[in-house]
């Protein structure tokens, strides 16, 4: 078939070619691949709704920050919203876990002063339904989320784990079978002031974190409490890493 274009503009010719091309595309069939069902195309799907979800996560973190010091004497603040007692230390964290089987391990290592510390977090168990057996992904936690305590701002967890860890100091056990929690989460601290903007009166529902960046948080705490401290535990070791790599 020969088409006479005459004085048609370049734009008109392009539109004509596109119309001819798409005229040969068969009509969309309901339920066919790529056809959204009602509003499903825009909602957030849980991992198990993806047919090829492996559950396997492997991440690492660098640029290690210790919140407070292991030499602190009560009363201390190891959440430090104001960002006044942060110590940049040499260290790293490696997370290799399976969310489906609630298994794997988290290894964190750092140096403070002349002492070397190593945290082995490899026993995962849930104390609440949102913890999904001990390792969970794609959930909100803390703040006014209704999940976890309100001592931290509401944040989106790309991955989180709960359970027991053992901490070593210079190859000797320092804390054995202490409660532990890690979060791969939205950035919580202001990159300039290192302040956590929490708690604040906010007008938007999303929380006080910054979804434009990511961090890994890890804490290890004792069962014994001490109300002079914040959080109110005898021991609360808290670190974060703001250089996150997915492997």
GIJOMO-V92827 format. One record per pair of residues at least 6 apart in sequence whose C-alpha atoms are under 7 Angstrom apart, sorted by sequence separation. I is the first residue (numbers start at 0). J is the second residue. If there is no record, write none. Layout:
BEGIN
{{I/J} {I/J}}
END
This chain:
BEGIN
{{46/52} {96/102} {97/103} {109/115} {110/116} {125/131} {140/146} {141/147} {143/149} {166/172} {167/173} {188/194} {189/195} {225/231} {226/232} {96/103} {109/116} {125/132} {139/146} {140/147} {141/148} {142/149} {166/173} {167/174} {188/195} {224/231} {225/232} {95/103} {96/104} {108/116} {109/117} {124/132} {125/133} {141/149} {142/150} {166/174} {187/195} {224/232} {225/233} {95/104} {108/117} {124/133} {141/150} {142/151} {144/153} {165/174} {166/175} {223/232} {224/233} {67/77} {94/104} {95/105} {107/117} {108/118} {123/133} {141/151} {142/152} {143/153} {165/175} {197/207} {223/233} {66/77} {94/105} {107/118} {123/134} {141/152} {142/153} {164/175} {165/176} {196/207} {221/232} {66/78} {93/105} {94/106} {106/118} {107/119} {141/153} {164/176} {165/177} {220/232} {221/233} {93/106} {106/119} {140/153} {141/154} {163/176} {164/177} {221/234} {92/106} {93/107} {105/119} {106/120} {139/153} {140/154} {163/177} {164/178} {220/234} {221/235} {92/107} {105/120} {139/154} {140/155} {163/178} {164/179} {220/235} {91/107} {92/108} {104/120} {105/121} {139/155} {140/156} {162/178} {163/179} {219/235} {220/236} {67/84} {91/108} {104/121} {129/146} {138/155} {139/156} {162/179} {218/235} {219/236} {66/84} {67/85} {90/108} {91/109} {103/121} {137/155} {138/156} {161/179} {162/180} {218/236} {219/237} {66/85} {67/86} {90/109} {137/156} {161/180} {218/237} {65/85} {66/86} {89/109} {90/110} {136/156} {137/157} {160/180} {161/181} {217/237} {218/238} {64/85} {65/86} {88/109} {89/110} {102/123} {136/157} {137/158} {160/181} {187/208} {217/238} {64/86} {65/87} {88/110} {101/123} {136/158} {159/181} {160/182} {186/208} {187/209} {216/238} {217/239} {64/87} {65/88} {88/111} {135/158} {136/159} {159/182} {185/208} {186/209} {216/239} {63/87} {64/88} {135/159} {158/182} {159/183} {185/209} {186/210} {215/239} {216/240} {63/88} {134/159} {135/160} {158/183} {185/210} {214/239} {215/240} {63/89} {134/160} {156/182} {157/183} {186/212} {214/240} {215/241} {63/90} {133/160} {134/161} {156/183} {157/184} {185/212} {186/213} {214/241} {63/91} {133/161} {156/184} {185/213} {186/214} {213/241} {214/242} {61/90} {133/162} {155/184} {184/213} {185/214} {214/243} {61/91} {154/184} {155/185} {184/214} {213/243} {60/91} {61/92} {101/132} {154/185} {183/214} {184/215} {60/92} {101/133} {183/215} {59/92} {60/93} {101/134} {182/215} {183/216} {59/93} {182/216} {58/93} {59/94} {181/216} {182/217} {58/94} {98/134} {125/161} {181/217} {57/94} {58/95} {98/135} {123/160} {124/161} {180/217} {181/218} {57/95} {123/161} {124/162} {180/218} {56/95} {57/96} {123/162} {179/218} {180/219} {56/96} {122/162} {123/163} {179/219} {55/96} {56/97} {122/163} {178/219} {179/220} {55/97} {122/164} {177/219} {178/220} {54/97} {55/98} {120/163} {121/164} {177/220} {178/221} {54/98} {120/164} {177/221} {54/99} {119/164} {120/165} {152/197} {118/164} {119/165} {118/165} {119/166} {118/166} {117/166} {118/167} {117/167} {116/167} {117/168} {116/168} {154/206} {115/168} {116/169} {153/206} {114/168} {115/169} {152/206} {153/207} {154/208} {114/169} {152/207} {152/208} {82/193} {82/194} {81/194} {80/194} {81/195} {80/195} {80/197} {78/229} {76/228} {77/229} {74/227} {75/228} {76/229} {77/230} {73/227} {74/228} {75/229} {76/230} {60/215} {73/228} {77/235} {77/237} {66/237} {65/237} {66/238} {65/238} {64/238} {65/239} {64/239} {63/239} {64/240} {63/240} {62/240} {61/240} {62/241} {60/240} {61/241} {62/242} {60/241} {61/242} {60/242} {61/243} {60/243} {59/243} {60/244} {59/244} {58/244} {59/245} {58/245} {57/245} {58/246} {57/246}}
END
